[in-house]
Amino acid sequence: MRTLASAAFILLVSVVHAQVAMAPPMGWNSYNCFGSAVHEDEVRSNADYMAQHLARYGWKYIVIDFLWAYDNPPGSRIGNPYQLRLGDGSYVPWLAMDEWGRLQPHVDKFPSAFGGHGFKPLADYVHSLGLKFGIHVMRGIPRQAVWAHSPVMGTNGIRADEIADTSSTCTWMNHMYGLNMQAPGSQEYLNSLLALYASWGVDLIKVDDISRPYHAAEIEGYRKAIAACGRPIVLSLSPGETPLADSFHVKTYGNMWRMADDFWDSWPEMLKMFDYAARWQGVGGPGHWPDCDMLQIGKISKRGPVGPERYSRFTDDELQTHLSFWCLYRSPLMIGGNLPEDRSIEQRLLSDPEVLAVNQEGSHPRQVLKEERRMVWISDAGGGALYAGLFNLSDSAQDVAVRFDLLGLRRSVLVRDLWQRQDLGIYKKEISRKLPAHGCALLKISSR
C-alpha cells in the first residue's frame, strides 16, 4: 500500500513539474547585491528596471533572498546574523512571526506588509508589471516558535515544539530547527506555510540549508505542500554541493537545485563550476534544472555579504564566458547585480536574444572536449543544428578549435557567431577561433 501511495505521489509530482520551469527560470535575486538587508523600495526599483528593460528578453522572476523577517537597520552590512538566547529561553532580535509560527516580512524593511498583509502588496506590484515573485526561506521551523509553543495550523492542538527536530540545525545561522517529518503535524506546518505563500502570490520559493546535507524527507514535504496549496510554485533547493547520488530524488521533487556552494566573481570558482557541470550533465530537463548559482553580473555586495561594494571582478571576456556557459548548460539564470546600476556592458550581456535563446530553447547540453587549456560544450538547437561553446581556459590568448566529426557532423556547415550576431560563413571540417584569455565563442552550427 505504501509503495502504491509513493508511486501515486511521484506521478502527481510529474504533473506539477509540467506546470512550472519548463525552461530554466530567468530573473533577479537580491542576495548578491543586498545580502540580508534588501528593502522594499530596492525590490521595487529592480522590478521596475526588469519590466522596462529586460522582460521582453524573457527575464521574469523577482526574488527576495534571506532574512526578510529580520530587522536590518538601513545601510547595515550584516552577513549571517545570529539570534541571542536570553535567560528565559527567548530570542533577540525577535523575527516577525504570526501566531502559527510562520515568519512574516519585517515592516521596517517592507512597509507594505504592515497590518498583517505580508508580501501580498509587493507581490501584487510585481505581478502588475507582468513579472513573477519569489522568496527565500530557511528549512524547518523558527526556534522562537518552538520556545513559544506556537500552535500548528490545521492540527488539533499540536505545537511547534512537538514537530521540531532540535538536533537538526543550520551550521551558519541559528534561527531555525529542522522538522521531524515523522511527527504528526510536520506536514501540516509545511502545508500552512505554502498556503500562506500562495495567498501572498508567491511564484518561487528558494529553500535554503536543505541540499547540503541532503534532507530528503523535508524536500518531499515542501513538494507535498506545494501540491496542496493550489498554486504553481517553483521549488528551488539550496545550497550545494547537492549529492550526485541523490540526482534521481532531486530531479523528481525539485525544479532547480544548486550543484555547488555560493558562486562569486572569481575565475578559479568558474573553473570549478565547469567541473561540477560536467558531473551533472544529462540530468537536467523540462521542470528540473541543475543550478550553477547566480550570475555575478553588475553591481554586487552593496551591503555584503562577500567583499566590498563593487562591479563584478570578472573581465569583460570572463563575463561573456560566464553568461555563455550558464546559457549553454541551461542553468537557471538569476542576476545578482543591482539592475538600476547596470552599465552598457551589463545591458549588452543581459539583452542578447540569440544568446538567451540558447538557454531557453537548447536541449541536451554536453561536454565534447576538455583539456587543461581548452573546453568545448554543445547542445541541440533543433532542426539538426547545434549550439557550440568554445572556451579558452588559458591565461593567454590562443586558438580553440573543434572538429565537426566530433560533433557528429559529416558535411560542410554554416556557422553563426551569436554574440556578434553575424554569419561567419561555410566551414567543412572544423571551426577555429582566436580567443582572448578566459574568453569564449558561442556559435550556432547548421547543416547546409
C-alpha positions in Angstrom: 0.0 0.0 0.0 2.8 2.4 0.9 4.5 1.6 -2.5 1.3 2.4 -4.4 0.9 5.7 -2.4 4.5 6.7 -3.2 4.0 5.9 -6.9 0.9 8.0 -6.9 2.7 10.9 -5.4 5.6 10.7 -7.8 3.0 10.8 -10.6 1.5 13.9 -9.0 4.9 15.5 -8.8 5.4 14.9 -12.5 2.1 16.7 -13.2 3.2 19.6 -11.0 6.6 19.8 -12.8 4.7 20.1 -16.1 3.2 23.4 -14.8 6.4 25.3 -13.9 10.0 25.7 -15.0 9.7 24.0 -18.4 12.6 26.2 -19.4 15.2 27.4 -16.9 13.8 30.2 -14.8 15.2 33.7 -15.5 15.2 36.6 -13.1 16.9 38.6 -10.4 17.8 37.7 -6.8 18.6 40.3 -4.1 21.3 38.3 -2.3 24.5 39.1 -4.2 23.9 42.9 -4.1 22.0 43.4 -0.8 22.8 40.4 1.4 20.3 40.1 4.2 19.3 43.7 4.1 17.2 44.4 0.9 14.4 46.9 1.4 11.1 47.2 -0.4 12.0 50.3 -2.4 15.0 48.4 -3.7 13.0 45.4 -4.7 10.5 47.7 -6.5 13.3 49.6 -8.3 14.8 46.3 -9.6 11.3 45.1 -10.7 10.8 48.4 -12.5 14.1 48.1 -14.3 13.4 44.5 -15.3 9.9 45.3 -16.6 11.2 48.3 -18.6 14.5 46.9 -20.0 14.7 43.1 -19.6 11.2 41.4 -19.5 10.9 41.3 -23.3 14.0 39.1 -23.4 12.5 36.5 -21.1 13.5 37.8 -17.6 10.6 37.5 -15.2 11.3 36.5 -11.6 12.0 39.0 -8.8 13.3 37.0 -5.8 13.8 38.4 -2.3 16.6 36.4 -0.6 17.2 35.6 3.1 16.2 37.2 6.4 13.2 39.3 5.2 11.7 38.6 8.7 14.8 40.2 10.4 15.2 43.9 11.1 18.3 45.0 9.3 18.8 48.7 10.0 19.1 50.8 6.8 22.6 50.7 5.4 23.7 47.7 7.6 26.2 45.2 6.2 25.3 42.1 8.1 26.2 38.7 6.7 24.5 35.9 8.7 23.3 37.4 11.9 22.7 35.2 14.9 19.9 35.5 17.4 20.9 35.7 21.0 19.1 33.5 23.6 18.0 35.1 26.8 17.8 33.6 30.2 14.2 32.7 29.8 15.0 30.9 26.6 13.5 33.6 24.3 15.4 35.0 21.3 16.5 38.5 20.3 16.2 40.1 17.9 12.7 38.6 17.6 11.8 37.7 14.0 8.5 38.9 12.6 6.2 35.9 13.1 2.4 35.2 13.3 0.6 33.2 15.9 1.1 30.0 13.9 4.9 30.1 14.0 5.1 31.4 10.4 7.6 34.1 9.6 6.4 37.4 8.2 8.2 40.2 6.3 9.5 42.8 8.8 7.6 46.0 8.3 10.7 48.2 8.8 12.1 46.7 5.6 8.8 46.0 3.8 6.3 48.8 4.9 3.5 47.4 2.7 3.4 44.3 5.0 2.0 46.5 7.8 -1.3 45.3 9.2 -0.7 41.6 8.5 -0.7 42.0 4.7 2.6 40.0 4.4 4.2 40.1 0.9 0.9 40.3 -0.9 1.0 44.1 -1.7 4.6 43.7 -3.0 3.8 40.6 -5.0 0.7 42.3 -6.5 3.0 45.2 -7.6 5.5 42.8 -9.2 2.6 40.9 -10.9 1.2 44.2 -12.2 4.4 44.7 -14.1 3.9 41.3 -15.8 6.6 39.6 -13.7 6.7 36.8 -11.1 7.5 37.0 -7.4 9.8 34.7 -5.3 11.1 34.5 -1.8 13.9 32.7 0.1 13.0 30.6 3.1 15.1 28.6 5.6 14.4 24.9 6.0 12.4 24.0 9.1 10.6 26.0 11.8 11.8 29.0 13.8 13.5 28.3 17.1 11.4 31.1 18.6 8.2 29.3 17.6 9.5 26.2 19.4 10.2 28.4 22.5 6.8 30.0 22.2 5.0 26.6 21.8 3.2 28.1 18.8 0.2 26.0 17.6 0.4 24.4 14.2 -2.4 25.4 11.9 -4.6 22.6 10.7 -4.0 20.3 13.7 -5.8 19.6 16.9 -3.5 21.3 19.3 -0.1 20.1 18.0 2.6 22.6 18.9 5.9 23.7 17.3 8.0 22.1 20.0 6.4 18.7 19.1 7.4 18.7 15.5 10.8 20.3 15.6 14.0 18.2 15.3 16.2 20.2 17.7 19.2 18.1 16.7 18.9 19.3 13.1 20.4 22.7 12.8 22.0 25.0 10.3 25.7 25.4 10.7 25.8 29.1 9.6 22.6 30.5 11.2 20.8 29.7 14.4 17.3 30.9 13.6 15.7 27.5 12.7 15.3 23.9 13.7 14.7 21.1 11.2 11.3 19.3 11.1 10.8 15.8 12.2 8.8 14.7 9.2 7.7 11.5 11.1 6.0 13.6 13.8 2.2 14.3 13.4 1.8 17.9 12.4 5.0 18.4 10.5 3.4 18.2 7.1 0.6 20.3 8.3 3.1 23.0 9.3 4.6 23.0 5.8 1.1 23.0 4.3 0.3 26.1 6.3 3.5 27.8 5.1 2.7 27.2 1.4 -0.9 28.1 1.9 0.4 31.5 3.3 2.8 31.9 0.4 0.1 31.1 -2.1 -2.2 33.7 -0.5 0.6 36.3 -1.0 1.0 35.4 -4.6 4.5 33.7 -4.4 5.6 32.0 -7.6 9.0 30.6 -6.4 10.5 29.5 -3.1 14.2 29.1 -2.6 14.6 26.7 0.3 18.0 27.1 2.0 20.0 24.7 4.2 18.3 21.7 2.5 20.6 20.3 -0.1 23.9 20.0 1.8 23.5 17.8 3.8 20.6 16.4 1.8 17.2 16.4 3.7 15.1 14.1 1.5 12.1 13.9 3.8 11.8 17.7 4.2 12.2 18.2 0.4 9.3 15.8 -0.1 7.4 17.7 2.5 7.8 21.0 0.6 6.8 19.3 -2.6 3.6 17.9 -1.0 2.8 21.3 0.5 3.2 23.0 -3.0 0.9 20.3 -4.5 -1.7 21.0 -1.7 -1.6 24.8 -1.9 -3.3 25.1 -5.3 -0.7 27.5 -6.8 2.1 26.5 -9.3 5.3 27.4 -7.4 8.8 26.7 -8.4 10.8 24.8 -5.8 14.5 25.9 -5.7 16.8 23.9 -3.4 20.0 25.5 -1.9 22.9 25.5 -1.3 25.1 22.9 -3.0 27.0 20.7 -3.3 23.9 18.6 -3.8 25.0 15.0 -3.7 25.1 13.5 -7.1 23.9 10.2 -5.6 20.6 11.9 -4.9 20.1 13.0 -8.6 17.0 10.9 -9.2 15.4 12.1 -6.0 16.2 15.8 -6.5 15.0 15.9 -10.1 11.8 14.2 -9.0 11.0 16.7 -6.3 12.9 19.9 -7.1 12.6 22.3 -10.0 16.1 23.6 -9.6 19.0 22.7 -7.2 22.4 24.0 -6.5 25.3 21.9 -7.7 27.9 23.9 -5.7 28.2 26.3 -2.8 27.8 30.0 -3.3 29.5 31.2 -6.6 31.2 34.6 -6.7 33.2 36.6 -9.2 36.4 34.6 -9.2 38.0 32.8 -12.2 39.1 29.8 -10.0 35.5 29.4 -9.0 34.4 29.5 -12.6 36.8 26.6 -13.4 35.3 24.6 -10.5 31.8 25.3 -11.8 32.8 23.7 -15.2 33.7 20.6 -13.4 30.5 20.5 -11.3 28.5 20.9 -14.5 30.3 18.0 -16.2 29.3 15.7 -13.3 25.7 16.7 -13.6 25.4 16.7 -17.4 22.4 14.6 -18.6 20.3 15.2 -15.5 18.6 18.5 -16.4 15.4 18.8 -18.4 12.0 20.5 -18.5 10.8 21.0 -14.9 14.2 20.1 -13.2 17.4 22.0 -13.7 20.9 21.8 -12.1 21.7 25.3 -10.9 25.1 26.9 -11.4 24.1 29.7 -8.9 23.5 33.3 -9.6 25.1 35.5 -12.3 27.9 37.6 -11.0 27.0 40.4 -13.4 26.6 44.1 -12.4 26.9 46.0 -9.1 27.2 43.4 -6.2 27.9 43.4 -2.5 26.3 46.7 -1.8 25.7 45.5 1.8 27.8 42.4 1.8 27.8 39.6 2.1 31.2 38.9 0.4 33.8 41.7 -0.1 33.4 45.4 -0.8 30.8 47.0 -2.9 31.9 46.6 -6.5 31.0 45.8 -10.0 31.8 42.2 -10.8 35.6 41.5 -10.7 35.2 39.4 -13.9 36.8 41.0 -17.0 34.5 41.7 -20.0 35.7 38.5 -21.6 35.1 36.5 -18.4 31.6 38.0 -18.1 30.9 36.8 -21.7 32.2 33.3 -20.8 30.2 33.3 -17.6 26.9 34.0 -19.3 27.7 31.9 -22.3 28.3 28.8 -20.2 25.3 29.3 -18.0 23.1 29.6 -21.1 24.7 26.7 -23.0 24.4 24.5 -19.9 20.8 25.6 -19.4 21.3 26.7 -15.8 18.6 28.9 -14.2 19.6 32.5 -14.8 19.3 34.7 -11.7 21.0 38.1 -12.0 23.0 39.0 -8.9 23.7 42.7 -9.6 21.6 45.7 -8.7 19.8 46.3 -12.0 19.4 50.1 -11.8 23.2 50.5 -11.7 23.7 48.5 -14.9 26.2 49.9 -17.4 26.4 49.3 -21.1 28.3 46.0 -20.6 25.6 44.6 -18.4 22.9 45.9 -20.7 24.6 44.2 -23.7 25.0 40.9 -21.9 21.5 40.6 -20.5 19.6 41.6 -23.6 21.1 39.5 -26.4 18.1 37.5 -27.7 20.2 35.0 -29.6 22.4 34.1 -26.6 19.4 33.8 -24.3 17.7 31.6 -26.8 20.5 29.0 -26.2 19.4 28.8 -22.5 15.6 28.8 -23.2 15.5 26.7 -26.4 18.5 24.4 -26.4 18.5 20.8 -25.2 20.8 18.1 -24.0 23.9 20.1 -23.2 27.1 18.0 -23.1 30.8 18.4 -23.0 32.7 17.1 -26.0 36.2 18.3 -25.3 38.0 19.1 -22.1 41.8 19.8 -21.9 43.9 21.7 -19.5 43.6 24.9 -21.6 40.5 24.3 -23.8 36.9 23.2 -23.5 34.0 22.7 -25.8 30.4 22.2 -24.9 27.4 21.7 -27.3 23.7 21.5 -27.1 20.9 20.7 -29.6 19.4 23.7 -31.3 16.6 21.9 -33.2 16.4 21.1 -36.9 19.7 19.3 -36.8 21.6 22.4 -35.7 23.9 22.7 -32.7 24.9 25.4 -30.3 28.6 25.2 -29.5 30.7 27.0 -26.9 34.5 27.2 -27.4 36.2 28.2 -24.2 39.7 29.3 -23.7 40.7 28.3 -20.1 44.3 29.7 -20.5 45.6 32.9 -19.0 46.7 34.0 -22.5 45.1 34.3 -25.9 45.0 31.1 -28.1 43.2 29.3 -30.8 40.4 26.9 -29.8 39.1 24.6 -32.5 36.6 21.8 -32.7 36.3 19.2 -35.5 32.8 18.7 -36.9 33.1 14.9 -36.9 33.5 15.2 -33.1 30.0 16.8 -33.2 28.5 14.1 -35.4 28.5 16.4 -38.5 29.8 14.9 -41.8 29.4 17.7 -44.3 30.0 21.4 -44.6 28.0 23.6 -42.3 27.0 27.3 -41.8 28.5 28.8 -38.6 26.9 31.9 -36.9 28.5 33.8 -34.1 25.7 34.5 -31.6 27.5 37.3 -29.7 28.4 39.1 -32.9 25.0 38.3 -34.4 26.6 37.5 -37.8 27.2 34.5 -40.0 30.8 33.6 -40.3 30.4 31.5 -43.5 30.6 27.9 -44.6 33.1 25.5 -42.9 33.9 22.0 -44.0 36.0 20.1 -41.3 36.4 22.3 -38.3 35.9 25.7 -36.8 38.8 27.5 -35.0 38.6 30.9 -33.2 41.3 33.0 -31.7 40.1 33.7 -28.2 41.4 36.1 -25.5 42.4 34.8 -22.1 39.4 33.3 -20.4 37.3 34.1 -23.4 34.8 32.2 -25.4 32.9 32.0 -28.7 29.2 31.0 -28.7 28.2 29.6 -32.1 25.3 28.1 -33.9 26.3 25.4 -36.4 23.7 24.5 -39.0 23.8 21.9 -41.8 23.5 23.4 -45.3 
